[in-house]
Structures are given as structure tokens and as C-alpha cells.
Amino acid sequence: MRPRSCATATLSLSSSVRRSSGFDTVWVAQHHFHSEEGGLPSPFVLLAQAAAQTSRIVLATGIITLPLEAPLRVAEDAAVLWLLADGRFELGIGSGGTATSFPPFGLDVADRPTVYSANKATLLRSLRGEVLTSDGGALYPPAPRLIDSLWEATFSAGGAERIGREGHGLMLSRTQPRREYTGHGSVDDQVALVDAHRTALPAGVPPRVMASRSVLVVDTDDEARRWRAQGIARSLPMLAAQGVTVPDGVDDAELAAYLDLHVGTPEQVLATLAADPVLPRATDIVFQPHPVDPPHEVVLRSLELIAAHVAPALGWVTQN
């Protein structure tokens, strides 16, 4: 198990944190137009800058919204970044993205599955080095090993089965879509996705399951209460958009559990993570501060506390 660091709203880890914490990977998400979702439309550009300033940490996209991209350009940019980073790059793709982002790109969100499937087929042909032009041209620069670390995101067991059948890594979101208030977290539903993925893997292909989790670790109970309340407040519009009504009288601890938020001191966060049935099945764990999104210095302190207390308790060993 390799718990991994994920920065959604920011990637600018200070040099002291980068040297001392030793996280295996930093992931960045792609979002168009909506600053509250991270505000990063161009992950390849950002990660190219990160590649020039790092030497060990693996850089990754979680995710590139493939329906909104030209798949050949994704393959080319990924190949160049893979070379710039000396192989320290992993490509994560998905069909997701905010629905309102599709019309400005000239797409109907209802066509998302079809467009994703077609674009992925083109991307895979490119990464495999297949001939693409009438005069024998193929992807250049070539990056034949990049396809071996490809990740795909899904919310469904059917999608997880397909991803497994194709031998790709499975990316699990920090939370699942929901239709009603249940009083408990949604990630229990991800167990079925993991099982479907593992069962479908071709013989000899090792499982790769990445579990992203909303984690913010702080030093005091007062900080925990304050940032937990902010995470809840920023999540409630998401619930409303899904048609979920939260009953009156629900306290913050129960609501945070329902929202799959792990906010607290190291001891408190480890206690809530211990109830997550997916983590023992995951090969990679990603920590992200979304949707709490506190100031940068709070995120940096959280990363320090994760590296010192939380990740080791989950089985992570610092890589030298």
C-alpha cells in the first residue's frame, strides 16, 4: 500500500515539506471554469513545471477530462511530460467533469459516454505506438511504458469491471453520488467496484486501486471543529444539487461521516479512516483537502501531519 499525496487546489509544496515528507505521488485534477472545484484547466502545463523542480516524486493527473480533449494531443502532451519527468508521470483519465462545462466545448453532456469511449480508443492506439498516418507516422516522442500505468475513474461497478478487463488502474472518488440521506458514508458502495475490478483483471496483471479521500489533519480540536464545519458548508450545495435533504438536528460529526470527510487531529482522522472498508483493498491512497480547501499553510501542515502520523499507521513507509 502506498498512500499518496494529492493536491487539487494547489501544487506548490514548500521545499521543506517536499524534502521531509517524502510522499510518493502528487495528483492534480482538471476542472474548467469553476474555481471552487480546483480551477486548473491545464494539468500538463503545471506538471511540466513541477517536473523541472523535482527529482523523485511521481506526478499524476486525476483526472484529465477526456471527452473535452483532443485525444491525440493528450497522448502527445503525456508523452512529452513523461520524458521531461524521466518516467515520473502517470496518466489518469475519466469522463467526468462538471456538466455545465460541456456546452462551451461544443458538446452535449448526454454524449459524454460515447465521446469518452471513442477518445479513449484513439488515446490507447497512440500510446501503444500504432501507425496513425497514411505514411506510417506514430506517436512521437514514443512513451511505450506510459500505458502500463494508465488509470481510469468511474462511479459504477460496470465501469470498474471494464477498467479491470482492460488491465488499467481503478481510480475511486473521495465520495459517491447519493440519492438520499443515510447517515453513513457513501464509500461503502465502492467495495463492489473494487471487487468487480479485481475479478475482471487479466491473468498476471496486478491490481491497482487508488482510493482518494478527503483528509485534513490539524493539531487541535478547535481547528478540527472549525475546518470540519467549513467542509460541511461547502458540501451542502453538492447534496442539494443531487436532491438530498439533510434532516434537522444532525450534528457535524454525523454529517461529516455522511459526506466522507476526515477532518481532525491525527488520532481522530485515523479513527474515521479505520471505518473505511475500501482502504484495506486499495493499493494507493490519495489524500486531498477538498472540499474543505483551507489556506495553503493549513494544507502544508496537514501534509506534514499525514506523513508523520497518519500514513505510517496505514502501512506507508517513506521512500528514500
C-alpha positions as CSV (number, residue, x, y, z in Angstrom):
1,M,0.0,0.0,0.0
2,R,1.4,3.4,-1.0
3,P,-0.6,6.3,0.5
4,R,-0.2,9.2,-1.9
5,S,-0.4,12.9,-1.6
6,C,-3.0,14.7,-3.7
7,A,-3.1,18.5,-4.3
8,T,-6.3,19.6,-6.0
9,A,-6.4,23.3,-5.4
10,T,-2.6,23.8,-5.1
11,L,0.6,22.0,-6.0
12,S,3.1,24.5,-4.6
13,L,4.5,22.3,-1.8
14,S,7.3,24.1,0.1
15,S,10.7,22.7,-0.4
16,S,11.0,21.8,3.3
17,V,7.8,19.7,3.2
18,R,8.8,18.2,-0.1
19,R,12.1,17.0,1.3
20,S,11.0,15.9,4.7
21,S,7.6,14.2,3.9
22,G,8.6,12.0,1.0
23,F,5.2,11.5,-0.5
24,D,5.2,9.0,-3.4
25,T,3.0,10.9,-5.8
26,V,1.2,14.3,-6.2
27,W,-2.0,14.3,-8.2
28,V,-3.7,17.2,-9.8
29,A,-7.3,17.4,-11.2
30,Q,-8.5,19.1,-14.2
31,H,-11.5,21.5,-13.9
32,H,-12.8,24.1,-16.4
33,F,-14.4,27.4,-15.4
34,H,-15.2,26.5,-11.8
35,S,-12.6,27.9,-9.4
36,E,-14.2,26.2,-6.4
37,E,-13.5,22.8,-8.0
38,G,-9.8,23.5,-8.2
39,G,-9.5,25.9,-11.1
40,L,-6.9,24.0,-13.0
41,P,-7.7,23.7,-16.8
42,S,-4.2,22.7,-17.9
43,P,-2.6,19.9,-15.8
44,F,0.2,19.1,-18.2
45,V,1.5,22.7,-18.1
46,L,1.5,22.7,-14.3
47,L,3.1,19.3,-14.0
48,A,5.8,20.2,-16.5
49,Q,6.9,23.0,-14.2
50,A,6.8,20.6,-11.3
51,A,8.9,18.1,-13.2
52,A,11.6,20.7,-13.6
53,Q,11.7,21.3,-9.8
54,T,11.5,17.7,-8.5
55,S,13.6,14.6,-8.9
56,R,11.8,11.7,-7.2
57,I,8.1,12.3,-6.7
58,V,5.8,10.9,-9.3
59,L,3.4,13.3,-11.0
60,A,-0.1,12.3,-12.0
61,T,-3.4,13.5,-13.4
62,G,-6.5,12.7,-11.5
63,I,-8.2,13.2,-13.9
64,I,-7.9,14.5,-17.5
65,T,-11.5,15.0,-18.6
66,L,-11.0,13.1,-21.9
67,P,-14.3,13.9,-23.6
68,L,-13.3,17.6,-23.6
69,E,-9.8,16.9,-25.1
70,A,-8.3,16.0,-28.5
71,P,-7.1,12.5,-27.6
72,L,-4.0,12.7,-29.9
73,R,-2.9,15.9,-28.2
74,V,-3.4,14.2,-24.8
75,A,-1.2,11.4,-25.9
76,E,1.5,13.8,-27.2
77,D,1.5,16.0,-24.1
78,A,1.6,13.0,-21.8
79,A,4.5,11.5,-23.8
80,V,6.5,14.8,-23.6
81,L,5.7,15.1,-19.9
82,W,6.7,11.5,-19.3
83,L,10.1,12.2,-20.9
84,L,10.6,15.6,-19.0
85,A,9.9,13.8,-15.7
86,D,12.2,10.9,-16.5
87,G,9.3,8.5,-16.4
88,R,7.9,10.0,-13.2
89,F,4.4,10.5,-14.7
90,E,1.2,8.5,-14.5
91,L,-1.8,9.4,-16.7
92,G,-5.3,9.3,-15.1
93,I,-8.4,9.8,-17.3
94,G,-12.1,9.9,-16.9
95,S,-15.4,11.0,-18.5
96,G,-16.2,13.2,-15.5
97,G,-16.2,17.0,-15.1
98,T,-18.9,19.5,-14.3
99,A,-21.9,19.0,-16.6
100,T,-22.1,22.8,-17.3
101,S,-18.5,22.7,-18.7
102,F,-19.5,20.6,-21.7
103,P,-21.6,23.1,-23.8
104,P,-18.8,25.7,-24.1
105,F,-16.7,22.9,-25.7
106,G,-19.5,22.3,-28.2
107,L,-20.6,19.0,-26.5
108,D,-23.9,17.8,-25.1
109,V,-23.2,16.2,-21.7
110,A,-25.6,13.4,-22.7
111,D,-23.0,12.3,-25.2
112,R,-20.2,12.1,-22.7
113,P,-20.0,8.2,-22.5
114,T,-19.9,7.9,-26.3
115,V,-17.3,10.6,-26.8
116,Y,-15.2,9.2,-23.9
117,S,-15.2,5.7,-25.4
118,A,-14.1,7.0,-28.8
119,N,-11.4,9.3,-27.4
120,K,-10.0,6.6,-25.2
121,A,-9.7,4.2,-28.1
122,T,-7.7,6.8,-30.0
123,L,-5.6,7.6,-26.9
124,L,-4.8,3.9,-26.4
125,R,-3.8,3.4,-30.1
126,S,-1.5,6.3,-29.8
127,L,0.2,5.2,-26.6
128,R,0.6,1.7,-28.0
129,G,2.6,3.1,-30.8
130,E,0.2,2.1,-33.6
131,V,0.5,3.7,-37.0
132,L,-1.7,6.7,-37.2
133,T,-1.0,8.4,-40.5
134,S,-1.1,7.2,-44.1
135,D,2.7,7.5,-44.4
136,G,3.4,5.3,-41.3
137,G,3.6,8.0,-38.6
138,A,3.1,7.1,-35.0
139,L,3.1,8.9,-31.7
140,Y,6.3,10.9,-31.2
141,P,8.0,11.1,-28.9
142,P,7.1,7.5,-28.1
143,A,6.3,6.6,-24.5
144,P,5.5,2.8,-24.7
145,R,5.6,2.3,-20.9
146,L,3.2,5.1,-20.1
147,I,0.2,2.9,-21.0
148,D,1.2,0.4,-18.3
149,S,0.5,3.0,-15.6
150,L,-2.8,4.3,-17.0
151,W,-5.6,5.0,-14.6
152,E,-9.3,5.3,-15.2
153,A,-12.0,6.8,-12.9
154,T,-15.6,5.5,-12.5
155,F,-18.5,5.6,-10.1
156,S,-20.1,2.3,-11.2
157,A,-19.3,-1.4,-10.8
158,G,-19.9,-1.9,-14.5
159,G,-17.2,0.7,-15.3
160,A,-14.9,-0.8,-12.8
161,E,-15.3,-4.2,-14.4
162,R,-14.5,-2.8,-17.8
163,I,-11.4,-1.0,-16.5
164,G,-10.2,-4.2,-14.9
165,R,-10.8,-6.2,-18.1
166,E,-8.6,-3.7,-19.9
167,G,-5.9,-4.0,-17.3
168,H,-5.9,-0.4,-16.2
169,G,-5.8,1.0,-12.7
170,L,-9.1,1.9,-11.0
171,M,-9.5,5.4,-9.6
172,L,-12.1,5.8,-6.8
173,S,-13.5,9.2,-5.9
174,R,-13.4,10.6,-2.4
175,T,-17.2,10.2,-2.3
176,Q,-20.0,8.5,-4.3
177,P,-23.2,10.1,-5.8
178,R,-26.1,9.7,-3.5
179,R,-29.9,10.0,-3.7
180,E,-31.0,10.2,0.0
181,Y,-29.7,10.9,3.4
182,T,-28.5,7.6,5.0
183,G,-26.5,8.9,8.0
184,H,-23.3,7.0,6.9
185,G,-20.6,7.4,4.3
186,S,-21.0,6.6,0.7
187,V,-17.7,4.9,0.1
188,D,-19.1,1.6,1.4
189,D,-20.6,1.3,-2.1
190,Q,-17.1,1.3,-3.5
191,V,-16.4,-2.2,-2.2
192,A,-18.4,-3.6,-5.1
193,L,-16.4,-1.6,-7.6
194,V,-13.1,-2.9,-6.2
195,D,-14.4,-6.5,-6.3
196,A,-15.6,-6.1,-9.9
197,H,-12.3,-4.6,-11.0
198,R,-10.2,-7.3,-9.4
199,T,-12.3,-10.1,-10.7
200,A,-12.1,-8.8,-14.3
201,L,-8.3,-8.3,-14.4
202,P,-6.5,-10.5,-16.9
203,A,-4.3,-13.2,-15.5
204,G,-1.0,-11.9,-14.4
205,V,-2.0,-8.3,-14.2
206,P,-1.6,-7.0,-10.6
207,P,-4.4,-4.9,-9.2
208,R,-4.0,-1.2,-9.0
209,V,-6.8,0.5,-6.9
210,M,-6.4,4.2,-5.9
211,A,-8.7,5.4,-3.2
212,S,-9.0,9.2,-3.0
213,R,-10.1,10.5,0.4
214,S,-10.9,14.0,1.8
215,V,-8.4,14.3,4.6
216,L,-7.4,17.4,6.6
217,V,-5.2,16.8,9.6
218,V,-4.8,19.5,12.2
219,D,-3.2,20.0,15.6
220,T,-6.1,20.8,17.9
221,D,-9.7,20.0,18.5
222,D,-10.7,23.7,17.9
223,E,-9.1,23.7,14.5
224,A,-10.8,20.4,13.7
225,R,-14.3,21.7,14.6
226,R,-13.7,24.9,12.5
227,W,-12.4,23.2,9.4
228,R,-15.0,20.4,9.6
229,A,-17.7,23.0,9.7
230,Q,-16.3,24.7,6.6
231,G,-16.1,21.4,4.7
232,I,-19.7,20.6,5.6
233,A,-20.8,24.1,4.5
234,R,-19.1,23.7,1.2
235,S,-20.5,20.3,0.6
236,L,-24.2,21.1,1.3
237,P,-24.7,22.7,-2.2
238,M,-23.5,19.4,-3.7
239,L,-26.1,17.5,-1.8
240,A,-28.8,19.9,-2.7
241,A,-27.9,19.5,-6.4
242,Q,-28.3,15.8,-6.0
243,G,-31.7,16.3,-4.4
244,V,-30.7,15.2,-1.0
245,T,-32.3,16.7,2.1
246,V,-30.4,16.6,5.4
247,P,-32.8,16.1,8.3
248,D,-32.8,18.8,11.1
249,G,-30.7,18.2,14.2
250,V,-27.9,16.2,12.5
251,D,-24.6,17.2,14.3
252,D,-21.4,17.9,12.5
253,A,-19.7,14.6,13.4
254,E,-22.5,12.6,11.8
255,L,-22.8,14.9,8.8
256,A,-19.0,14.7,8.2
257,A,-19.2,10.9,8.2
258,Y,-22.1,11.0,5.7
259,L,-20.1,13.4,3.5
260,D,-17.0,11.1,3.7
261,L,-14.9,13.9,5.3
262,H,-12.0,13.0,7.5
263,V,-11.1,16.2,9.4
264,G,-9.4,16.2,12.8
265,T,-6.3,15.5,14.8
266,P,-4.2,12.5,13.7
267,E,-5.9,10.3,16.2
268,Q,-9.4,11.4,15.1
269,V,-8.6,11.0,11.4
270,L,-7.2,7.5,11.9
271,A,-10.3,6.6,13.8
272,T,-12.6,7.7,11.0
273,L,-10.4,6.1,8.3
274,A,-10.4,2.8,10.2
275,A,-14.1,2.5,9.4
276,D,-13.5,2.8,5.6
277,P,-13.9,-0.7,4.1
278,V,-12.1,0.2,0.9
279,L,-8.7,1.2,2.2
280,P,-7.5,-2.3,3.1
281,R,-8.4,-3.3,-0.5
282,A,-6.6,-0.3,-2.1
283,T,-3.0,-0.3,-3.4
284,D,-2.8,3.5,-3.4
285,I,-4.3,6.1,-1.1
286,V,-4.6,9.7,-2.1
287,F,-5.2,12.5,0.4
288,Q,-6.9,15.7,-0.7
289,P,-8.1,18.8,1.2
290,H,-11.2,19.2,-1.0
291,P,-13.9,20.3,-0.2
292,V,-12.5,21.9,3.0
293,D,-10.0,24.0,1.0
294,P,-8.3,25.8,3.8
295,P,-5.4,28.3,3.3
296,H,-2.2,27.0,1.9
297,E,-0.3,26.9,5.2
298,V,-3.0,24.7,6.7
299,V,-2.7,22.3,3.8
300,L,1.1,22.1,4.2
301,R,0.7,21.4,7.9
302,S,-1.8,18.7,7.2
303,L,0.6,17.1,4.8
304,E,3.3,17.1,7.5
305,L,0.9,15.5,10.0
306,I,-0.2,12.9,7.4
307,A,3.4,12.0,6.7
308,A,4.4,11.8,10.3
309,H,1.3,10.1,11.9
310,V,-1.5,9.1,9.6
311,A,0.2,7.5,6.5
312,P,2.6,5.3,8.6
313,A,-0.3,3.9,10.6
314,L,-1.9,2.9,7.3
315,G,1.3,0.9,6.3
316,W,3.2,3.6,4.3
317,V,7.0,3.6,4.5
318,T,8.9,6.7,3.4
319,Q,10.8,6.1,0.2
320,N,14.4,7.4,0.3
